[in-house]
Amino acid sequence: MKTSLTFALLLSCVIANTTIAQKNTSMTPKPKAINKPKKEVVYQVFTRLFGNKNTTNKPWGTIEENGVGKFNDFTDKALQGIKKLGVTHIWYTGVPHHDVIRDYTKYGISNDDPDVVKGRAGSPYAVKDYYNVNPDLAVDPAKRLEEFEALIARTHANGLNVIIDIVPNHIARNYHSLNNPKGVTDFGAEDDTSVEYARDNNFYYIPGKAFEVPTSDSYKPLNGEKIH
């Protein structure tokens, strides 16, 4: 009888404690879910290669021979395909106007020297004009800025952010901007060229001596093709 009574009392205590614990649990506010920040994913693309379907790859070939990608190749369909990869930002590389070997003089752009340009397409980090874009990337070079602005708007409309890289100390020696903001002068335009170095100069100089292109039996610009 004692044993049965003791067991009954213990069981009552367990049930009572369980009920109290359940009540306390129901009264305890549930912790709020932590919203983790969305992971940023950057898709870097070499703009002049993206839409180029030409597979000729001729050494020293022209745009007509080898082709080149354009701003307009980034269509809504293409941008949606990139976004589906989980991308949040697209990094367009090689956009600022840099030295290229192509005659754009009818657009007010001076020709560049093949002795100092890498191939025909040039290096994206030999910038000729920070306030304009590479004319090779436009369907109509006269409207290259408009085509680029349309690309930015199209990218944003497809839910992607835009990244453009600019390296301030990587410029072409013949830097010349067609779109300088008010009060901005070209690099080197106000340099003192009578001295080799001056604190406020943008470039180094060799006063009194003309530039001579180094000669080489193993390398000839544009494979020896003469540019007029």
C-alpha positions as CSV (number, residue, x, y, z in Angstrom):
1,M,0.0,0.0,0.0
2,K,2.9,2.3,0.9
3,T,4.6,1.5,-2.4
4,S,1.5,2.2,-4.4
5,L,1.0,5.5,-2.6
6,T,4.6,6.6,-3.1
7,F,4.4,5.8,-6.9
8,A,1.1,7.7,-7.2
9,L,2.7,10.8,-5.5
10,L,5.8,10.6,-7.8
11,L,3.6,10.3,-10.9
12,S,1.5,13.3,-9.8
13,C,4.7,15.4,-9.4
14,V,6.0,14.4,-12.8
15,I,2.7,15.3,-14.5
16,A,2.5,18.6,-12.6
17,N,6.1,19.6,-13.4
18,T,5.5,18.7,-17.1
19,T,2.4,20.8,-17.2
20,I,4.2,23.8,-15.7
21,A,7.1,23.4,-18.1
22,Q,4.8,23.3,-21.1
23,K,3.0,26.4,-19.8
24,N,6.4,28.2,-19.3
25,T,7.5,27.1,-22.8
26,S,4.3,28.5,-24.4
27,M,4.8,31.8,-22.6
28,T,8.5,32.1,-23.7
29,P,8.6,34.3,-26.9
30,K,10.1,32.4,-29.9
31,P,13.4,33.9,-31.1
32,K,13.0,35.9,-34.3
33,A,14.4,34.4,-37.5
34,I,17.7,36.0,-38.4
35,N,17.7,37.3,-42.0
36,K,21.1,36.6,-43.4
37,P,22.3,39.1,-45.9
38,K,22.0,38.0,-49.5
39,K,25.2,36.7,-51.0
40,E,26.7,39.0,-53.6
41,V,27.9,37.2,-56.7
42,V,29.9,39.1,-59.3
43,Y,30.0,37.9,-63.0
44,Q,33.1,39.4,-64.6
45,V,33.1,39.5,-68.4
46,F,35.5,40.7,-71.0
47,T,33.0,42.8,-72.9
48,R,34.7,42.5,-76.4
49,L,34.6,38.7,-76.3
50,F,31.2,38.0,-74.9
51,G,29.0,38.3,-78.0
52,N,31.7,37.5,-80.6
53,K,30.7,34.3,-82.4
54,N,33.5,34.5,-85.0
55,T,36.0,31.7,-84.4
56,T,38.6,32.7,-87.1
57,N,41.2,33.9,-84.5
58,K,43.6,35.1,-87.2
59,P,46.8,36.4,-85.7
60,W,46.9,40.2,-86.2
61,G,43.4,40.0,-87.7
62,T,41.1,42.9,-88.1
63,I,37.6,43.3,-86.7
64,E,36.2,42.3,-90.1
65,E,38.3,39.1,-90.0
66,N,38.0,38.1,-86.3
67,G,34.9,39.9,-85.2
68,V,34.3,41.7,-81.8
69,G,31.6,41.6,-79.2
70,K,29.3,44.7,-78.8
71,F,27.4,46.3,-76.0
72,N,24.2,45.3,-77.8
73,D,25.1,41.6,-77.5
74,F,24.0,41.8,-73.9
75,T,20.4,41.3,-74.7
76,D,17.6,40.9,-72.2
77,K,17.7,37.2,-72.8
78,A,21.5,37.1,-72.2
79,L,21.2,39.1,-69.0
80,Q,18.4,36.9,-67.7
81,G,20.6,33.9,-68.4
82,I,23.4,35.4,-66.4
83,K,21.0,36.3,-63.5
84,K,19.8,32.7,-63.3
85,L,23.3,31.7,-62.3
86,G,22.6,33.5,-59.1
87,V,24.5,36.6,-60.2
88,T,23.8,40.0,-58.5
89,H,26.5,42.1,-60.2
90,I,27.9,42.1,-63.7
91,W,31.4,43.5,-64.1
92,Y,31.9,44.8,-67.7
93,T,35.7,44.8,-68.3
94,G,37.5,46.8,-71.0
95,V,34.9,49.5,-71.4
96,P,36.8,52.8,-71.1
97,H,38.2,54.1,-74.4
98,H,41.7,52.7,-74.8
99,D,44.3,52.7,-77.6
100,V,43.2,50.5,-80.5
101,I,44.4,50.1,-84.1
102,R,41.5,51.1,-86.2
103,D,40.8,54.3,-88.1
104,Y,38.1,56.3,-86.3
105,T,39.3,59.7,-87.4
106,K,35.9,60.6,-88.9
107,Y,34.5,60.5,-85.3
108,G,37.1,62.9,-84.1
109,I,39.3,60.2,-82.6
110,S,43.1,60.3,-83.4
111,N,44.8,57.2,-84.7
112,D,47.1,55.2,-82.4
113,D,50.6,54.1,-83.0
114,P,51.0,50.3,-83.6
115,D,54.5,50.5,-82.2
116,V,53.0,51.0,-78.7
117,V,49.6,49.3,-78.9
118,K,49.2,45.7,-77.9
119,G,48.0,44.0,-81.1
120,R,45.0,45.6,-82.8
121,A,42.5,45.4,-80.0
122,G,44.9,47.1,-77.5
123,S,45.1,46.8,-73.7
124,P,42.1,47.9,-71.7
125,Y,44.5,49.4,-69.3
126,A,46.1,51.8,-71.7
127,V,43.2,54.3,-71.4
128,K,43.0,57.1,-73.9
129,D,39.8,58.8,-72.6
130,Y,38.4,58.2,-69.2
131,Y,35.2,60.0,-70.2
132,N,34.3,57.9,-73.2
133,V,34.0,54.2,-74.1
134,N,35.8,51.9,-76.5
135,P,34.5,52.6,-80.0
136,D,35.1,48.9,-81.0
137,L,32.3,47.9,-78.8
138,A,29.6,50.0,-80.4
139,V,27.5,49.1,-83.5
140,D,27.6,52.8,-84.3
141,P,30.9,54.4,-83.0
142,A,29.3,57.9,-83.2
143,K,26.7,56.7,-80.7
144,R,29.0,54.6,-78.5
145,L,28.1,56.5,-75.3
146,E,24.4,56.2,-75.9
147,E,24.8,52.4,-76.6
148,F,26.7,52.0,-73.4
149,E,24.2,54.0,-71.4
150,A,21.5,51.8,-72.9
151,L,23.4,48.7,-71.7
152,I,23.5,50.1,-68.2
153,A,19.8,50.7,-68.2
154,R,19.1,47.3,-69.7
155,T,21.3,45.6,-67.1
156,H,19.5,47.4,-64.2
157,A,16.1,46.6,-65.8
158,N,17.0,42.9,-65.6
159,G,17.8,43.1,-61.9
160,L,21.6,43.3,-62.0
161,N,24.0,45.8,-60.7
162,V,26.8,47.2,-62.8
163,I,30.6,47.3,-62.0
164,I,33.1,49.2,-64.2
165,D,36.8,49.1,-63.3
166,I,39.0,52.1,-63.9
167,V,42.7,52.1,-63.0
168,P,43.7,55.8,-62.7
169,N,47.5,55.3,-63.3
170,H,47.1,53.1,-66.4
171,I,46.8,55.5,-69.3
172,A,48.0,55.7,-72.9
173,R,50.9,58.1,-73.6
174,N,48.7,59.9,-76.1
175,Y,45.8,60.4,-73.7
176,H,43.2,62.7,-75.2
177,S,39.6,63.1,-74.0
178,L,36.8,64.3,-76.2
179,N,34.5,64.7,-73.3
180,N,36.4,66.4,-70.5
181,P,34.1,67.9,-67.8
182,K,34.5,71.6,-67.3
183,G,37.8,72.4,-65.6
184,V,39.4,69.1,-66.5
185,T,42.5,69.0,-68.7
186,D,44.1,66.1,-70.4
187,F,46.9,64.2,-68.7
188,G,50.2,65.9,-69.7
189,A,48.6,68.9,-71.3
190,E,50.1,71.3,-68.8
191,D,53.4,69.4,-68.2
192,D,56.7,71.2,-68.3
193,T,58.4,69.2,-71.1
194,S,61.7,71.0,-70.7
195,V,62.7,68.8,-67.8
196,E,62.9,65.1,-67.2
197,Y,60.8,65.2,-64.0
198,A,58.7,67.8,-62.2
199,R,56.5,67.2,-59.3
200,D,53.3,68.3,-61.0
201,N,54.1,66.6,-64.3
202,N,51.9,63.7,-65.3
203,F,54.7,62.0,-67.4
204,Y,58.5,61.7,-67.5
205,Y,60.4,63.2,-70.4
206,I,63.7,63.0,-72.3
207,P,64.2,66.7,-73.2
208,G,65.8,67.5,-76.5
209,K,65.6,64.0,-77.9
210,A,63.0,62.5,-80.2
211,F,61.4,59.1,-79.4
212,E,62.9,56.2,-81.3
213,V,61.1,52.9,-81.6
214,P,63.4,50.0,-80.6
215,T,64.1,47.6,-83.5
216,S,63.8,43.9,-83.3
217,D,64.3,41.1,-85.8
218,S,61.8,38.8,-83.9
219,Y,58.9,41.3,-83.5
220,K,57.3,43.7,-85.9
221,P,54.1,45.6,-85.1
222,L,51.0,44.1,-86.8
223,N,53.3,41.4,-88.2
224,G,55.0,44.0,-90.4
225,E,51.9,45.4,-92.0
226,K,52.2,49.0,-92.9
227,I,49.7,51.4,-91.4
228,H,49.1,54.7,-93.3
